[in-house]
Amino acid sequence: GIPGGLLSGALFQYPGLLMMSLAGLGAAEVLIDPADWLRGLSAGLSAGGVALVVDACIGLCKKICVDDDTMGLCLVSACVAFHCSAHA
């Protein structure tokens, strides 16, 4: 029932919360003045994350934008969203 669902959800999420909190506390000491290799690793992982998001956006666009009207609407809305976020 509902109590069992809430209990299973809590038991599923809290171990990850605890591990990520401990990892954050440990990383806080290291990230005050990171070494060059750590900066490079962070930049590489960031670039990989951006590439994954761009690939997902392209795949989604190919599925949703099947004609010229929807492609134009998506392009205009993306430009407006980018412009508004850059000037906020």
N, C-alpha and C positions, 0 to 999 in steps of 0.2 A: 504494500500500500504506500501511502504518502510518507509515513515516517521512515519506512525502509528505503524509499527512493532518496529522501533527504540524507539519511545516514550513509548510503552508498556514494552519493555525490560528495559528501564531506570527506569520507575516507579516500576518495579518488583524488581530490584536489589538495588536501592539506599536506601530504608528503611532498608534493612538488613545491608548494608554497614554502615549506620549511627548508628544502634543499636550495631553492633559488635565493631565499633570504640569507642563508649561510654563505652561499657563493658570492652574493653581493657584498656582504660584510668582509669577506676575504679579499675580494677584488678591489674594494675601496682603498685598501692600503697599497696595493700594487699600482693602481691607476692614478695616483697623485702625480707621479713623475714617471711615466712609462718608458721602458727601454725602446730603442729604435726598432728592434725586431717585433715588439708588441704593437707598435704603431703601424708597421708594415702589414702585420697579420690582420689588424683591425681594418685597414684600408682595403685589403684584398677580400675579406669577408663582406665588407660593405658593398664593394663592387659586385660580388657574386649575388648578394641579396637584391641589388637593383636589377641585375640581369634577369633574375627569376621573376621579379614583379613585371618587368617589361615583357617577358615572354608570355606570362599569364594574361597580360592586357592584350597582346596581339592575338592570342588564341581566343579570348573572349570576344574581341572585335570581329574576328572572322566568323564566329558563330552568330553574332547578333546583327551585325551590319551587312545585310545581304543585298541591299540596293543603294543607289547613290543618295537617296534622301536620308536614310539613316546614317550613312557615312558622314554626310555633311553635318547633320545634327550632332553626331558624336564629336566631330572635330570642333565645331563651334562651342559646344559645352565644355570640352576639355580646355580650350583656349581661355574661356571665361573663368573656369575654375583656377587655372594656373595664374591668370592675371590677378584675380581677387586674392589668392593666397600670397602672391609676391608683394602685394601692396597693403597687406593687413598688418 
